[in-house]
């Protein structure tokens, strides 16, 4: 059931992405679950300098200044790829002040990805982007509390992609609770984490896929704990967002990045 829901969701996202590219500039779309955009507020310029918008309509974060961490469902197979443009340095996608746009050179998609967990990928850029990176969690220590999500995805389910980056806060939901919601029984507890409100209203949405879910670490610095992966609708009641649990893949991500 979950696989079917995910497939339908991503197909709808892909179609929306095509339309979004027509109406937005640096492309927009793609995702699969609630979004920071739904119920969110506009992010300030420079607030999340590590955020990246990808031209196929997904989000991402700077893992290094030359490598973007995103979702596997946003990209194709591992290999050379020069078709993706990464946009960074702005919250307004139509602004040219401070905007940086760099093409991709390679993609690395999580080995064994089949639409059921393992939803992470790396994109190597042609040149480094001189902006702060977003460290990823290497343990489960930060897999709780309240998280921040941000992106340029739809502000309403089925709505248009956004020109301005929006942000929102979503609380952690335990695997046990998440699995009680209709359509979430297949949650891959070993590498996925849920976040959102039982009442709905705030969530990531189409176009936010691949973007980071992050929080402050013990030193007060941002650390990434999840990657926007999937969900049922956007900001619906009892339908939280599901995110790839970054700490589960931290070693694999580091190893893969070293090969790019």
C-alpha positions in Angstrom: 0.0 0.0 0.0 2.8 2.4 0.9 4.7 1.7 -2.2 1.7 2.4 -4.3 1.0 5.7 -2.5 4.7 6.7 -2.9 4.7 5.9 -6.6 1.5 7.9 -7.2 2.8 10.8 -5.1 6.1 11.0 -7.0 4.5 10.7 -10.4 2.2 13.5 -9.5 5.2 15.4 -8.3 7.1 14.8 -11.5 4.3 16.1 -13.6 4.0 19.1 -11.3 7.7 19.7 -11.7 7.3 20.0 -15.5 4.6 22.6 -15.1 6.6 24.4 -12.4 9.6 24.8 -14.7 7.4 26.8 -17.0 6.1 29.2 -14.3 9.2 29.4 -12.1 12.8 30.1 -13.1 15.3 27.9 -11.4 12.8 25.1 -11.7 10.7 23.7 -9.0 8.9 20.7 -7.8 9.2 17.2 -6.8 8.6 15.7 -3.5 6.5 13.5 -1.6 5.1 14.6 1.7 4.0 17.5 3.9 6.1 20.6 3.4 7.8 23.5 5.1 5.9 25.5 2.6 2.5 24.5 3.8 1.8 26.6 6.9 5.2 28.2 6.7 6.6 31.7 6.7 9.1 33.4 4.4 12.7 32.7 5.2 15.0 35.7 5.5 17.8 36.2 3.0 20.9 34.4 4.3 19.0 32.6 7.1 19.7 29.1 5.6 22.7 29.7 3.3 23.1 25.9 2.7 19.8 25.5 1.0 19.8 24.6 -2.7 17.1 24.6 -5.4 17.6 21.9 -8.1 16.3 22.4 -11.6 14.4 19.2 -11.8 12.1 20.6 -9.1 13.7 19.3 -5.9 15.5 20.8 -3.0 18.8 19.9 -1.4 21.6 21.1 0.9 25.3 21.7 0.5 27.0 18.7 2.0 30.3 20.2 0.8 30.7 23.3 -1.2 30.7 21.1 -4.3 28.3 18.3 -3.4 24.6 18.6 -2.8 22.7 16.1 -0.6 19.2 15.4 -1.9 16.7 12.5 -2.3 17.3 9.5 -4.5 13.8 9.8 -6.0 14.8 13.2 -7.4 17.6 11.9 -9.6 18.4 9.2 -12.1 21.0 6.5 -12.0 24.5 6.9 -10.7 26.9 8.3 -13.3 27.9 11.4 -15.2 25.1 14.0 -15.5 25.3 17.6 -16.6 21.6 18.2 -16.9 20.9 19.6 -13.4 21.3 23.2 -12.4 21.8 24.0 -8.7 20.7 27.5 -7.5 21.9 28.8 -4.2 22.5 32.1 -2.4 19.0 33.4 -2.6 15.6 33.0 -1.0 13.9 34.7 -4.0 14.5 32.5 -7.0 14.0 35.4 -9.4 16.6 37.6 -7.7 20.0 37.9 -9.4 21.7 39.6 -6.4 23.9 37.0 -4.8 22.4 34.2 -6.8 24.8 31.4 -7.7 23.9 28.8 -10.4 26.1 25.8 -11.1 25.6 22.8 -13.3 26.0 19.2 -12.2 28.7 16.8 -13.3 27.9 13.6 -11.6 25.2 11.8 -9.6 25.4 9.2 -7.0 22.2 7.5 -6.0 22.0 5.3 -3.0 22.8 1.7 -3.9 19.7 -0.5 -3.8 17.2 2.3 -3.9 13.9 1.0 -5.1 11.4 3.5 -3.8 11.2 1.9 -0.3 13.7 3.6 2.0 17.3 4.5 1.1 16.1 7.8 -0.3 19.3 9.8 -0.6 21.6 10.9 -3.3 24.6 13.2 -4.0 25.0 15.6 -6.9 28.6 16.8 -7.7 28.7 20.3 -9.1 31.1 21.6 -11.8 32.5 24.2 -9.4 32.3 24.8 -5.6 29.7 27.2 -4.2 31.3 29.6 -1.7 28.5 29.3 0.9 28.2 27.5 4.3 27.5 23.8 4.3 25.1 21.8 6.4 26.7 19.1 8.6 24.8 15.8 8.8 24.0 13.9 12.0 26.2 10.8 12.4 24.2 9.4 15.4 20.5 9.3 16.4 21.2 11.8 19.2 19.3 14.6 17.3 16.4 12.4 16.0 13.9 14.0 18.3 12.5 17.4 19.4 11.4 20.0 16.9 12.8 20.3 13.4 13.0 23.0 10.8 12.1 22.4 7.2 12.5 24.9 4.3 12.0 24.9 0.6 10.3 26.4 -2.5 7.6 23.7 -2.8 3.9 24.1 -3.0 2.2 26.1 -0.2 -0.9 24.1 -0.6 -1.5 20.5 -1.8 -1.6 20.5 -5.6 -0.6 24.2 -5.6 2.1 26.1 -7.6 5.7 26.1 -6.6 7.0 29.1 -4.7 9.2 32.0 -5.8 10.3 32.6 -2.2 11.8 30.0 0.2 9.4 29.2 3.1 10.2 27.7 6.4 8.4 26.0 9.2 8.8 23.9 12.4 7.6 20.3 12.7 7.8 18.0 15.8 9.2 14.5 15.9 6.7 11.6 15.7 7.8 8.2 17.0 7.8 5.3 14.6 5.2 3.5 16.6 2.8 6.4 16.4 3.5 7.1 12.8 2.7 3.6 11.8 -0.8 3.9 13.3 -1.7 6.5 10.6 -3.5 5.2 7.5 -1.0 4.5 4.7 2.1 4.6 7.0 2.2 0.9 8.2 5.1 0.3 5.8 7.3 2.9 7.3 11.0 1.7 7.1 11.8 2.4 10.8 15.5 1.5 10.3 16.1 4.5 8.0 13.0 6.8 8.0 11.8 9.3 10.5 8.4 11.0 10.8 7.6 14.6 11.7 4.5 16.7 11.7 1.3 17.6 13.6 -1.6 15.2 14.2 -3.9 18.0 13.3 -2.0 18.8 10.1 -1.7 22.3 8.9 2.1 22.4 8.6 4.2 20.2 6.3 6.4 19.8 3.3 4.8 19.5 -0.1 5.4 18.8 -3.8 8.6 20.6 -4.7 10.3 20.1 -1.3 11.6 16.6 -2.0 15.3 16.2 -1.3 15.4 19.3 1.0 16.8 19.0 4.5 15.1 18.6 7.8 17.4 20.1 10.4 17.7 21.4 14.0 20.2 22.9 16.3 22.9 20.7 17.8 24.3 21.0 21.3 26.6 23.8 20.2 23.7 25.8 18.7 24.7 25.1 15.1 22.4 23.6 12.4 22.7 19.9 11.8 20.7 17.9 9.2 18.7 14.9 10.5 16.5 14.1 7.6 15.8 14.4 3.9 12.3 15.2 2.6 11.1 11.9 1.2 7.4 11.1 1.1 4.0 11.4 2.7 0.3 11.4 1.9 -0.9 14.7 0.6 0.3 17.9 2.2 -0.4 19.0 5.8 -3.3 16.7 6.1 -4.4 15.6 9.6 -2.9 12.3 10.7 -0.6 12.2 7.6 2.9 13.4 8.7 5.9 13.9 6.5 8.4 11.1 6.2 12.1 11.8 6.0 15.2 9.7 5.2 17.1 9.3 8.5 20.4 10.9 7.7 22.4 9.3 10.6 21.6 5.8 9.2 23.4 6.7 6.0 26.1 9.1 7.3 29.0 6.7 6.7 27.7 5.6 3.3 27.2 9.3 2.3 30.8 10.2 3.4 32.2 7.3 1.5 30.2 8.1 -1.7 31.2 11.8 -1.5 34.8 10.8 -1.4 34.5 9.0 -4.8 32.9 11.9 -6.6 
